[in-house]
Amino acid sequence: MSKILPALLLAVMPLHLIRPIGLPGLKRRADFWKIAVVAIAMMMLTVFIRP
C-alpha cells in the first residue's frame, strides 16, 4: 500500500494539469498542489501507523 499510493497520486497530478478532475476543491488546473499536500499527509500517516 505504501508504494501504490504515491505512484497513483503522481499519476493523477499530471492528468489533473491536462484536464481538471472536477471534484470539489479540484476544479481548476492550479489546484494540483492540493493533490501533493494530500499525498504527503497520507505518506506521513502511513509512517506513523507502522510500528
N, CA, C and O atoms as a GROMACS GRO file, in nm:
protein
  204
    1MET      N    1   0.083  -0.120   0.000
    1MET     CA    2   0.000   0.000   0.000
    1MET      C    3   0.086   0.126   0.000
    1MET      O    4   0.051   0.225  -0.063
    2SER      N    5   0.198   0.122   0.069
    2SER     CA    6   0.281   0.241   0.078
    2SER      C    7   0.351   0.273  -0.053
    2SER      O    8   0.397   0.386  -0.071
    3LYS      N    9   0.362   0.179  -0.145
    3LYS     CA   10   0.424   0.206  -0.274
    3LYS      C   11   0.321   0.237  -0.382
    3LYS      O   12   0.350   0.309  -0.478
    4ILE      N   13   0.201   0.184  -0.365
    4ILE     CA   14   0.096   0.207  -0.465
    4ILE      C   15   0.042   0.349  -0.455
    4ILE      O   16   0.019   0.414  -0.556
    5LEU      N   17   0.023   0.396  -0.335
    5LEU     CA   18  -0.037   0.528  -0.313
    5LEU      C   19   0.044   0.641  -0.376
    5LEU      O   20  -0.014   0.722  -0.449
    6PRO      N   21   0.173   0.651  -0.352
    6PRO     CA   22   0.249   0.761  -0.417
    6PRO      C   23   0.248   0.749  -0.569
    6PRO      O   24   0.240   0.850  -0.638
    7ALA      N   25   0.256   0.628  -0.621
    7ALA     CA   26   0.254   0.611  -0.767
    7ALA      C   27   0.121   0.655  -0.825
    7ALA      O   28   0.116   0.719  -0.930
    8LEU      N   29   0.014   0.622  -0.758
    8LEU     CA   30  -0.119   0.662  -0.804
    8LEU      C   31  -0.135   0.814  -0.800
    8LEU      O   32  -0.187   0.874  -0.894
    9LEU      N   33  -0.093   0.875  -0.692
    9LEU     CA   34  -0.106   1.020  -0.680
    9LEU      C   35  -0.014   1.094  -0.777
    9LEU      O   36  -0.051   1.201  -0.827
   10LEU      N   37   0.104   1.040  -0.804
   10LEU     CA   38   0.192   1.102  -0.903
   10LEU      C   39   0.136   1.089  -1.043
   10LEU      O   40   0.165   1.172  -1.129
   11ALA      N   41   0.056   0.986  -1.067
   11ALA     CA   42  -0.008   0.973  -1.198
   11ALA      C   43  -0.127   1.068  -1.211
   11ALA      O   44  -0.156   1.117  -1.320
   12VAL      N   45  -0.195   1.094  -1.100
   12VAL     CA   46  -0.313   1.181  -1.104
   12VAL      C   47  -0.274   1.328  -1.121
   12VAL      O   48  -0.347   1.404  -1.184
   13MET      N   49  -0.162   1.369  -1.065
   13MET     CA   50  -0.123   1.510  -1.071
   13MET      C   51  -0.105   1.561  -1.215
   13MET      O   52  -0.162   1.665  -1.249
   14PRO      N   53  -0.028   1.493  -1.302
   14PRO     CA   54  -0.018   1.544  -1.440
   14PRO      C   55  -0.151   1.536  -1.516
   14PRO      O   56  -0.180   1.622  -1.599
   15LEU      N   57  -0.230   1.434  -1.486
   15LEU     CA   58  -0.361   1.424  -1.552
   15LEU      C   59  -0.449   1.541  -1.511
   15LEU      O   60  -0.527   1.591  -1.592
   16HIS      N   61  -0.438   1.584  -1.387
   16HIS     CA   62  -0.517   1.699  -1.341
   16HIS      C   63  -0.471   1.828  -1.409
   16HIS      O   64  -0.553   1.916  -1.435
   17LEU      N   65  -0.343   1.839  -1.439
   17LEU     CA   66  -0.294   1.957  -1.510
   17LEU      C   67  -0.347   1.961  -1.653
   17LEU      O   68  -0.374   2.069  -1.706
   18ILE      N   69  -0.362   1.844  -1.714
   18ILE     CA   70  -0.414   1.838  -1.851
   18ILE      C   71  -0.564   1.867  -1.853
   18ILE      O   72  -0.612   1.950  -1.930
   19ARG      N   73  -0.636   1.796  -1.766
   19ARG     CA   74  -0.781   1.816  -1.757
   19ARG      C   75  -0.822   1.805  -1.611
   19ARG      O   76  -0.807   1.699  -1.550
   20PRO      N   77  -0.872   1.912  -1.553
   20PRO     CA   78  -0.910   1.911  -1.412
   20PRO      C   79  -1.010   1.799  -1.380
   20PRO      O   80  -1.098   1.768  -1.461
   21ILE      N   81  -0.994   1.741  -1.262
   21ILE     CA   82  -1.075   1.627  -1.221
   21ILE      C   83  -1.221   1.668  -1.202
   21ILE      O   84  -1.311   1.594  -1.241
   22GLY      N   85  -1.245   1.783  -1.142
   22GLY     CA   86  -1.381   1.832  -1.125
   22GLY      C   87  -1.440   1.802  -0.988
   22GLY      O   88  -1.556   1.834  -0.964
   23LEU      N   89  -1.364   1.742  -0.900
   23LEU     CA   90  -1.412   1.718  -0.764
   23LEU      C   91  -1.416   1.851  -0.688
   23LEU      O   92  -1.346   1.945  -0.726
   24PRO      N   93  -1.497   1.860  -0.583
   24PRO     CA   94  -1.497   1.984  -0.505
   24PRO      C   95  -1.357   2.018  -0.454
   24PRO      O   96  -1.292   1.935  -0.391
   25GLY      N   97  -1.312   2.136  -0.482
   25GLY     CA   98  -1.178   2.179  -0.444
   25GLY      C   99  -1.073   2.150  -0.549
   25GLY      O  100  -0.959   2.195  -0.536
   26LEU      N  101  -1.108   2.077  -0.654
   26LEU     CA  102  -1.014   2.045  -0.762
   26LEU      C  103  -1.074   2.082  -0.897
   26LEU      O  104  -1.069   2.003  -0.991
   27LYS      N  105  -1.129   2.200  -0.907
   27LYS     CA  106  -1.196   2.240  -1.031
   27LYS      C  107  -1.104   2.317  -1.126
   27LYS      O  108  -1.132   2.326  -1.246
   28ARG      N  109  -0.994   2.372  -1.074
   28ARG     CA  110  -0.902   2.449  -1.158
   28ARG      C  111  -0.772   2.373  -1.175
   28ARG      O  112  -0.737   2.289  -1.092
   29ARG      N  113  -0.700   2.401  -1.282
   29ARG     CA  114  -0.570   2.336  -1.305
   29ARG      C  115  -0.469   2.374  -1.198
   29ARG      O  116  -0.380   2.296  -1.165
   30ALA      N  117  -0.482   2.493  -1.145
   30ALA     CA  118  -0.388   2.542  -1.044
   30ALA      C  119  -0.403   2.470  -0.911
   30ALA      O  120  -0.322   2.492  -0.821
   31ASP      N  121  -0.504   2.387  -0.895
   31ASP     CA  122  -0.527   2.317  -0.769
   31ASP      C  123  -0.452   2.185  -0.759
   31ASP      O  124  -0.477   2.107  -0.667
   32PHE      N  125  -0.359   2.158  -0.851
   32PHE     CA  126  -0.287   2.031  -0.846
   32PHE      C  127  -0.200   2.020  -0.722
   32PHE      O  128  -0.166   1.909  -0.681
   33TRP      N  129  -0.164   2.132  -0.660
   33TRP     CA  130  -0.082   2.129  -0.539
   33TRP      C  131  -0.158   2.065  -0.424
   33TRP      O  132  -0.096   2.010  -0.333
   34LYS      N  133  -0.290   2.071  -0.427
   34LYS     CA  134  -0.369   2.009  -0.320
   34LYS      C  135  -0.354   1.858  -0.322
   34LYS      O  136  -0.357   1.794  -0.217
   35ILE      N  137  -0.337   1.801  -0.440
   35ILE     CA  138  -0.313   1.657  -0.451
   35ILE      C  139  -0.180   1.622  -0.386
   35ILE      O  140  -0.169   1.520  -0.319
   36ALA      N  141  -0.079   1.707  -0.405
   36ALA     CA  142   0.052   1.683  -0.344
   36ALA      C  143   0.044   1.692  -0.192
   36ALA      O  144   0.107   1.613  -0.122
   37VAL      N  145  -0.032   1.788  -0.140
   37VAL     CA  146  -0.047   1.801   0.004
   37VAL      C  147  -0.115   1.677   0.063
   37VAL      O  148  -0.073   1.627   0.167
   38VAL      N  149  -0.218   1.628  -0.004
   38VAL     CA  150  -0.286   1.507   0.042
   38VAL      C  151  -0.191   1.388   0.036
   38VAL      O  152  -0.192   1.303   0.126
   39ALA      N  153  -0.111   1.379  -0.068
   39ALA     CA  154  -0.016   1.268  -0.081
   39ALA      C  155   0.085   1.270   0.033
   39ALA      O  156   0.114   1.165   0.091
   40ILE      N  157   0.139   1.386   0.065
   40ILE     CA  158   0.236   1.396   0.174
   40ILE      C  159   0.172   1.360   0.307
   40ILE      O  160   0.232   1.291   0.389
   41ALA      N  161   0.050   1.407   0.329
   41ALA     CA  162  -0.021   1.376   0.454
   41ALA      C  163  -0.048   1.226   0.466
   41ALA      O  164  -0.034   1.169   0.574
   42MET      N  165  -0.087   1.162   0.357
   42MET     CA  166  -0.114   1.018   0.362
   42MET      C  167   0.013   0.938   0.385
   42MET      O  168   0.011   0.837   0.455
   43MET      N  169   0.123   0.981   0.326
   43MET     CA  170   0.251   0.912   0.349
   43MET      C  171   0.296   0.928   0.493
   43MET      O  172   0.349   0.834   0.552
   44MET      N  173   0.276   1.046   0.551
   44MET     CA  174   0.310   1.067   0.691
   44MET      C  175   0.223   0.980   0.781
   44MET      O  176   0.272   0.923   0.878
   45LEU      N  177   0.096   0.971   0.749
   45LEU     CA  178   0.005   0.887   0.825
   45LEU      C  179   0.047   0.741   0.818
   45LEU      O  180   0.040   0.669   0.918
   46THR      N  181   0.090   0.696   0.702
   46THR     CA  182   0.136   0.559   0.686
   46THR      C  183   0.260   0.532   0.772
   46THR      O  184   0.273   0.426   0.832
   47VAL      N  185   0.350   0.628   0.777
   47VAL     CA  186   0.471   0.614   0.858
   47VAL      C  187   0.436   0.610   1.006
   47VAL      O  188   0.495   0.532   1.080
   48PHE      N  189   0.343   0.692   1.049
   48PHE     CA  190   0.306   0.696   1.192
   48PHE      C  191   0.230   0.572   1.235
   48PHE      O  192   0.240   0.531   1.350
   49ILE      N  193   0.154   0.512   1.145
   49ILE     CA  194   0.076   0.393   1.180
   49ILE      C  195   0.164   0.270   1.195
   49ILE      O  196   0.139   0.184   1.279
   50ARG      N  197   0.267   0.262   1.113
   50ARG     CA  198   0.356   0.144   1.121
   50ARG      C  199   0.427   0.140   1.256
   50ARG      O  200   0.468   0.244   1.308
   51PRO      N  201   0.441   0.022   1.311
   51PRO     CA  202   0.510   0.010   1.442
   51PRO      C  203   0.660   0.030   1.431
   51PRO      O  204   0.730   0.024   1.532
   0.00000   0.00000   0.00000
